[in-house]
Amino acid sequence: MPESQNIEYKSTWRDEYLKWICGFANSNGGKLFIGIDDKGSVVGLENHNNLLEQLPNKFRDILGVYAEVNLKDENGKEYLEIIVPRYEVPISVRGKYYVRAGSTLQELSGLALNEFILRKTGKTWDDIPEQRATIDDIDGTIVQRFLKDAHKAKRINVEDDISVPKLLEKLRLIENGRIKRAAIILFGKDPGKFYSNLTVKIGKFGVSDADLKFHEVIEGNLIQLKDGIIENLNTKFFIRPIEFHGMQRVERDEYPVAAVREMILNALVHRNYMGAPTQIRLYDTNFGIWNDGSLPEGITEEDLKITHPSKPRNPLIADVCFKAGYIDAWGRGTIKIIEACKENGFPEPVLKEEQGGFLSKIYKDRFSEDLLKKIGLNERQMKAVEYVKQNISISNSDYQELNDIGKTTATEELALLVVLGVFNAPTAKGRGAKYSLV
């Protein structure tokens, strides 16, 4: 059995492995085997009797946890199985906190540690009262805009003339007379006064990240941001290709509207509001949004391709956005992005964790250089793809001449392009065989 999020092997015991016990306790629990190497082979343990007595005491005195320690035997070689349960309170090793991420151990610090401790104590960042805020910090016009959207979505039942304090109370955005952080994010007159990194940066780039052509910075509460981003993208950044059907002029959207909308809302609702500003980057070939904050615990990148449990980082913010009809509550945001791209003939979007946050990206061209590199094409194969874009098809002899190589190499590399789903297999044989894009 290979190492995983819940299984770790160590040949011998060292006290530094208390960090692994801590990581299991702070995550979903797990098993640490002592006397088994990284390949999963039992190597045996000579001091197992001493460890059987010492380890439970170490776990209790240093970590404050109970972990079951069992002696196991395989072909005359003894090893220990340590079963660590999941703990609902935060566990530390000498003041440091660890969690399991896949088959690795990560130390938590800074914002990640704050978020972890809040979650373990049954709180989330957006549920904390903001001691500096009063009802005067709430923008009544934004509240009215929310009410209009919520009535249209038919997800809330309140009177039209409800007072702002009463509405915030109904939305669970007030506690003991104090405005919660979520209320400032959603409806604040000047949320940046309380939290400095709420801005969204939009940049138009050339051939590289260093080639910034122009940019905009948008500020405001979440409802202002969602509308301001769309307005700026449409008026200053997106290019709308124009087609003519007969004499009728038709404008197509540069990117699928539904996908862009979900990407923006996902970034605003699920971001870490104490982290870095959200970034929107546009290149000639792609459009991407990065927001601070990794995926929720238990959700993987593969889960994003199917309907998955909704585990919002900011549940109060998400609930209000659901009531307004901006999002749904079924973990389908990423599915909508994928489906919108597919329906509009775009490549499957990139949805992944990156640099401590989450990146969603749409490519216009499924045969762009970035995507071709991602699936492992070499320079000759990418040159052939560009050739076919210009000339519709390519033959074996064309490939040889284009890359100055022999027939054997050309045949192998063309065959791989077919296997990778880039080229169609030729219908003819011999000199008339032509390869075209799928």
N, C-alpha and C positions, 0 to 999 in steps of 0.2 A: 504494500500500500504506500503510495508516494506521499510526501509531505503536502499539507494543504492548510487551509485556514484553521482547521481544527486539529491538526496533527503535526507534531514536531519530533525529530529524532536527535539525540545527543549521545555520543559514545561514552562520555563520563559526566559526572556531576561537577559543576562549578557554581559558586554562589551567584555569579552574574546571571545564571539562568532563572533566578527569581523574577527577572524582567519578563521572561516568557510566561511564567505563572500569572503575573500581573496582567499581561496582554490578553491571555485567555479569559481571565476573570472579568476584564473590562469589555470584552467582546461577546462572543456567543458560547464561551466555554471551550474546552478541548482536552486533548491528551498529549502529555509530554512523556516520551519513552527514553529512559536512560539505559545505555548499554546496546543501542542500535545506531549504526552509522547512517550517514546522509542518504545512502542508497537503499536503506531499509533492511540491511543485513544485520542479524544479531551478532554482536562481537563479545558479549558477556560483560559481567560486572563483578569485580572481586570484593568490593566493600559494601555489598548490598545490604548486609545485616545492620551495619552502622547507619546507613542511609535510611533504612526503614524506620529507625528510631529517631534520627535527627531531623529529617525533612519535615514531618508534620509539625514539629515544634518551630522550625524556621518559618514555615508558612503562617503559623498562628502569631508568632511574636513580631515578625518583620512586616508581614502583609496584612495580618488580621483576617485571614481567610482559612477555610478548611478545604483541603484537597485530599482525596482518597489516594493512598499509595499502596500498590499491589506488587507482590513479587511474582514474576512470570518465568517460565522455563521453556527453552526450545533446544532440543538436541543436547541436553546437558549444560546449556549456557543460560545463566540467570540474567534477567534484566528487570527493570522497574517500569511499571505503568502508573503514571500520575494522572488522575482524572480531576480536572478543574471545572467546577460549575460556573455558570454565568452569575455575576453579582449585579444587583440593581443599584448598588451604591458605588461611587468611584473608588478604585483601589490604587494605591501608590506604593512605590518602592523607595523608601528614604526620600519622600517628597517629589518623586518623579512619576509620571503617569505614562503607561504604554497601552497600545491596542494592537490587535492583529489586523493586517491588511493583506488579504490573500494569504500567501505562505511566508510573509515577512512581518517583522516587528517594527512598529513605529513609535517613537517618543512624541508625546503631545506637548505643545507649547503655545504660547500666545493665544491668538483667537481660537485656534482649534481646541485648545485646552479649555478655554472659557465655555465654548459651545458644548463640549463633552460633559463638563461638570453640570451645566444647566440641564442638559438632557437627562443625565443620571438622577438628578434631583426632581425630575418631573416638570421642569420648566423649559421654555424655549426663549430665544433672544427677544422675539417680538411680543412675548407675553409679560415682559417686565415693565412695571410702571416707570415712566420718565419723570423723575422728581422735579426737574426744572420746568416742566411744561404745565400749562393751564388750558382751560377750554378756549381762551382767547387765541391760542396758537393753532386752532383748527379753522380751516378756510370753509366758510359756509357755502360758498358757490360751488366748491368741489363736492361737498356733501350733497348738494342738490343734483349735481351731475350724476353722482353715484345712484341717488334715489331714482332718477329718471331711467337709468340703465337697468337698475334692479327691478323696477316695475315692468319694464319691457321684457326682461328675462323671466318674470313670474316666479322668482325664487325667494321672495321675501314678502311678508304681509304686514305693512305698516301704513299708517295714514300719511297723506301727502304733507301735512303741516306738522309732522312730528318735530319736536325740538332737537337740536344737535345733541345735548347731553342725553336725552332719552334714546336717541338712535345709537349713540356710542355705547350706552348701557346694554341695549338689545343685542348689539354686535359683540359684546363682551370686550369692549375696548376701554373700559374704565374699571378701576379696582380701588375701592375705598376712597372714591373721589379723585383719584389720580389717573391721568391720561396714560395709556400704555404706549410703548414704542410703536406698535403696529398702527395706532391712530395717527401718529406723527408721520410715518412713512406714507400712509394712504391719503391723509387729508390735511397734512400740515401746511400752514402758510409759508413757512421757511424751514423745511426739514434740515437743510444744510447747517442751520444754526446749532442743531443738536448733534448731527452726525455728518462729518466732513467729507466723506467719500461717496455721496449719493449720486454724483454726476455720471452721465453717460457720454463717452467720447466716441465720435464717429469720424473715421478717417478714410480718405480715398488715397490708395497707394498705386505706385507704378509697378515696376518689375520686381521690387523687393521691399522688405519692411523698412529699409532705410530711405526709400523713395516716397516720402509723404507729399502728395500733391496739395491737398487742402483738408481742413478738418473743422468740425463743429463740436461744441461742448453744450450739453443740455442739462438744465437743472430743474428741480421741482419735486413735488410729491409723485407717487407712483402713477396716479391717474393723469397728471400733467405729462409725465415722462412718456407713457405709452402713446399718447396722442402726438406729443412733440417729436418723438423719434420717427413715427410714420410720416409726419408732415415734412420733416427735414430730408428723409430718404427720398420721398417722392419729388420734392422740388429742387433738391441740390445734388443728389447722389445717383439715383437710379436713372438709367437710360431706357427709354421705352422704344423698342424696335418698331418701325412702322411698315405695315404690309398693305398691298392693294389687292382686293378681290374684285376684279373687274375695275369699275370706276369708284368703288367704295373704299375709303381709307379706313384701315383697321390698326389700332394700337395694341400691341401685346405687352404684357408685363415682363420686365427683365427677369424676375424670379417669381415663383408661385406665391400669390398673395397669402394663401392660407398658411403656407410654410413659414413665411416671414413673420406673420402675425404670431404664430405659436412660438417661434424662436424668441421674439421680443418679450412676450408675456412670461415664458419660462425663465428668461434671464432676470426679469424684474421681480417675479414672485419668489423664486427659489434661491436668490443670491445671498451671500453673506454680507449683510449690511454694515459690518464693521471692517470689511476687507477693502480690496482695491476697487476703483471705479469700473463699471462695466464698459467693455470696449467692443465697438462694431467696426469691422474692417472690410473695405471693399477693394477688390482687385479687378482686373479686366476679366478674369476667369472664374472668380468665386466671391461669395458673400458670407461672412462669418461673424458670430457673436460669442464673446468670452465673458463669463461672469465668475467672480470669486465664489468658491464653495464647491467641494467635491460632491459626488453622489451620496445619497443617504445610505446608512449602514444596511447591508443586505441586498442592495440593488447594484447589479453589475451592468457593464456596457451592453452585454448581450440581452439583458432584460429590457433594454430600451426599445428593442425591436418587436416586443410583444406587449400586450396589456399587462401591466404590473401593478402591485399595490401602490396606492398613493401615499408617500411618506414625505410630506412637505417639510422643508427646513423651517419655514415660517408659517405654521398652521393657521394663525389668526389672519394674517395677510392673505393666505390662500383661500380661507373661508369667505372673506369679504369679496375677493375677486370672483369666487364661484357665485355668490349671491348676485353679483352685478352682471353675470353672464360672460365674463371675460375668459374664464377657464372652466373646465369640468373637474369633477372630483374622482376620476377613475384611473388616473395614471396613464392617460392616452395622449398627452401632449406630444411626445416624441413619435408616437404612431401617426398622428396627424401630419407631422412634418414629412415622414417617410412616404405616406400615401399621397400627399400633395405633390411631392417631387415625382413620384411614379406616374401619377395621372397626367402630369404636364411634360413627360418625356425627359425629365432631368435625371442625372445619376443619383444613386442612393446617397443621402446626406451623410456627412461625418458627424458622429455624436460620441464624444469621448471626453474623459478626464484629461486635463492638461495644465501643468504648472500650478497645481493647487486649486484649480477651478474646473469649469465645464465649458467645452467648446462645441458649438453647433455650426456646421458649415455646409453651404450648398455650392456645388460646382455647376457651371453652365454646360460644360463639355465633359462627357464621361471619358473622353480620350485626351484630357488635358495632361500636360507633362507631370504635374504633381501626382495625379491618380495613377498614371502609367508607372512612375517610379515606385509607388506604393505597392503595386502588385508584382514588382520585381523585373520589369523590362530593362534590357541593356540599351546602350546608346544606339546600336544598329537597329534594334527593334522599334525604338521610339522614332528614329528617322524614317523607318518604313511606314509607321502610322501617319506621320505628317505627309509623306508621299501619297498615301492613299486618300487622305483628305483632299489633296489637290487634283489627283488623277483617277479617282474612283476605285481603282484596283491596282494590284501589283503582281507580277509573275515571279517565278523563281529566278529567272535570268535578270529581271529588273532589280531584284534584291541583291544579287551578286554584284551587279554593276554599281548600284547605289553605295554599297558598303565595301567594295573592292575585296571580296572574299570568294572562297570556292563554293562549289555546289553542295557539298556535304554539310557545311556549316549553315548555308542558306536554308537547306531543307529542314534541318533540325530546328532552327530558330523560327521558321515559318510555322512548323508543326506545333511548337510551343505557343505561338500566338493564337492558334486555333484552340488549343487546350485551355488557355486562359480566358477564352471568350472574347478576344479582341477582334480576330478575323474569322470570317466564315470559311469553312472548308470548300475548296474549289469543286465545282460540279464536273468540269472537264478534267481530262488527264493529259499528261505529256506537256508539250510546249504551249498548248492553249490554256493550261490551268491558270486561273486568276484568283487572287485572294482579295476579298473586300471586307470593309468594316461590318461588324455585327449590327 
